[in-house]
Amino acid sequence: MAGLFGRLLARVWAKIFSSSLLTLNGYVAFNLPRAVTGLGTALLMGLVAVHVYVLASTPVLPLYFVIYAAVLIIACLVTAGALVFPKPTVAQAGWYFGSFVCAGFVVVYVISRIAELSGLTTLTGRWDLAPGTLAMALAVGFIAVHTTVLSGINVAHPRRQNWRD
């Protein structure tokens, strides 16, 4: 039964990311693997920089937020290292892990704005804070870039398209 579910999930996943809407019918594609990987790494480093800024500029933070920020920073650094690793399987796993980390950040960010967290009660209902908005944009940007890699519009390092003119 697990094998059937796995195959079904793989088919649905492939069908979604090979849809004509996401692949733009194959009319648009870019063969810039270093630039795409650099963009993904820059988005992750921006997420790290925002959290370092929040940790450095806020005088009193709850311990759980400091631990969360440290785990997120370490995860982003590990992911950025995996993206530039020359072995294709490690780089591919880095993209998936990065999307997982960024999606996790988005979920925690939304929950922190909806639910009242102890020590961070002033953030409840506040969607207008610049560091949070920037971090959200960076995380969603990384997920969007990974989606273009999955759909075939972009190519990520160390892979290349073998196009002939």
C-alpha positions as CSV (number, residue, x, y, z in Angstrom):
1,M,0.0,0.0,0.0
2,A,2.9,2.4,0.8
3,G,4.4,1.8,-2.6
4,L,1.1,2.6,-4.3
5,F,0.8,5.8,-2.3
6,G,4.4,6.8,-3.1
7,R,3.9,6.2,-6.9
8,L,0.6,8.1,-6.9
9,L,2.3,11.0,-5.0
10,A,5.2,11.0,-7.5
11,R,2.8,11.1,-10.4
12,V,0.8,14.0,-9.0
13,W,4.0,15.9,-8.1
14,A,5.4,15.4,-11.6
15,K,2.1,16.4,-13.2
16,I,1.9,19.6,-11.2
17,F,5.5,20.7,-11.9
18,S,5.3,19.8,-15.6
19,S,2.0,21.6,-16.2
20,S,1.9,24.0,-19.1
21,L,1.2,26.9,-16.7
22,L,4.3,26.4,-14.6
23,T,6.6,25.5,-17.5
24,L,5.2,28.3,-19.7
25,N,4.8,25.6,-22.4
26,G,8.6,25.4,-22.8
27,Y,8.8,28.7,-24.5
28,V,10.8,30.3,-21.7
29,A,13.8,28.7,-20.2
30,F,17.1,29.9,-18.9
31,N,20.5,28.1,-18.8
32,L,22.1,30.1,-16.0
33,P,22.9,27.5,-13.3
34,R,25.4,29.6,-11.4
35,A,23.2,32.7,-11.4
36,V,20.2,30.7,-10.2
37,T,22.2,29.0,-7.5
38,G,23.7,32.3,-6.5
39,L,20.2,33.8,-6.3
40,G,19.0,30.9,-4.1
41,T,22.0,31.3,-1.9
42,A,21.6,35.1,-1.7
43,L,17.9,34.7,-0.6
44,L,18.9,32.3,2.2
45,M,21.8,34.6,3.3
46,G,19.3,37.5,3.3
47,L,17.0,35.4,5.6
48,V,20.1,34.8,7.9
49,A,20.9,38.5,7.9
50,V,17.4,39.5,8.9
51,H,17.4,37.2,11.8
52,V,20.9,38.2,12.9
53,Y,19.7,41.8,12.8
54,V,16.6,41.0,14.9
55,L,18.8,39.2,17.4
56,A,21.3,42.0,17.6
57,S,18.9,44.9,17.7
58,T,16.2,43.7,20.1
59,P,17.4,44.0,23.7
60,V,15.1,41.4,25.4
61,L,13.9,38.3,23.5
62,P,12.4,35.1,24.9
63,L,14.8,32.1,25.0
64,Y,12.6,30.1,22.7
65,F,12.8,32.8,20.0
66,V,16.6,32.9,20.3
67,I,16.8,29.1,19.9
68,Y,14.4,29.2,16.9
69,A,16.4,32.0,15.2
70,A,19.7,30.1,15.8
71,V,18.2,26.8,14.4
72,L,16.9,28.8,11.4
73,I,20.2,30.5,10.8
74,I,22.1,27.1,11.0
75,A,19.6,25.5,8.7
76,C,20.0,28.3,6.1
77,L,23.8,28.1,6.3
78,V,23.8,24.3,5.8
79,T,21.4,24.7,2.9
80,A,23.5,27.4,1.3
81,G,26.5,25.1,1.6
82,A,24.6,22.2,0.0
83,L,23.4,24.3,-2.9
84,V,27.0,25.0,-4.1
85,F,28.2,21.5,-3.4
86,P,29.5,19.9,-6.7
87,K,27.7,16.6,-6.2
88,P,24.3,16.9,-7.9
89,T,22.4,14.8,-5.3
90,V,23.6,17.0,-2.5
91,A,22.7,20.2,-4.4
92,Q,19.3,18.8,-5.2
93,A,18.7,17.8,-1.6
94,G,19.8,21.3,-0.6
95,W,17.1,22.9,-2.8
96,Y,14.4,20.7,-1.2
97,F,15.7,21.3,2.3
98,G,15.8,25.0,1.7
99,S,12.2,25.0,0.5
100,F,11.3,23.0,3.6
101,V,13.1,25.5,5.9
102,C,11.5,28.5,4.1
103,A,8.1,27.0,4.2
104,G,8.6,26.3,7.9
105,F,9.6,29.9,8.5
106,V,6.5,31.2,6.7
107,V,4.2,28.9,8.8
108,V,5.9,30.1,12.1
109,Y,5.7,33.7,10.9
110,V,2.0,33.5,10.2
111,I,1.3,31.7,13.5
112,S,3.3,34.3,15.4
113,R,1.2,37.0,14.0
114,I,-2.2,35.3,14.6
115,A,-1.6,33.6,18.0
116,E,-0.3,35.4,21.0
117,L,3.1,34.1,22.0
118,S,4.5,34.8,25.5
119,G,7.3,37.4,25.4
120,L,6.3,38.5,21.9
121,T,2.8,39.8,22.6
122,T,3.5,43.1,20.8
123,L,3.9,41.2,17.5
124,T,0.4,39.7,17.5
125,G,-1.6,41.2,14.7
126,R,1.4,43.3,13.5
127,W,2.0,42.6,9.8
128,D,3.8,45.9,9.2
129,L,7.2,45.2,10.7
130,A,10.0,45.7,8.2
131,P,12.3,42.8,9.2
132,G,9.4,40.3,9.2
133,T,8.1,41.5,5.8
134,L,11.6,41.3,4.3
135,A,12.2,37.8,5.8
136,M,8.8,36.7,4.4
137,A,9.7,38.0,1.0
138,L,13.0,36.3,1.0
139,A,11.6,33.0,2.1
140,V,8.8,33.1,-0.5
141,G,11.3,34.2,-3.1
142,F,13.5,31.1,-2.4
143,I,10.4,28.8,-2.8
144,A,9.5,30.6,-6.0
145,V,13.0,30.1,-7.4
146,H,13.0,26.4,-6.4
147,T,9.6,26.1,-8.2
148,T,11.2,27.4,-11.4
149,V,14.0,24.9,-11.1
150,L,11.5,22.1,-10.6
151,S,9.4,23.2,-13.5
152,G,12.4,23.4,-15.9
153,I,12.4,27.1,-16.5
154,N,15.7,27.5,-14.6
155,V,18.6,25.2,-14.2
156,A,20.6,25.0,-10.9
157,H,24.2,24.3,-10.3
158,P,25.9,21.8,-11.1
159,R,23.4,20.8,-13.9
160,R,23.3,22.4,-17.3
161,Q,21.0,22.3,-20.3
162,N,22.4,20.7,-23.4
163,W,20.9,23.2,-25.9
164,R,22.2,23.5,-29.4
165,D,21.7,26.5,-31.6
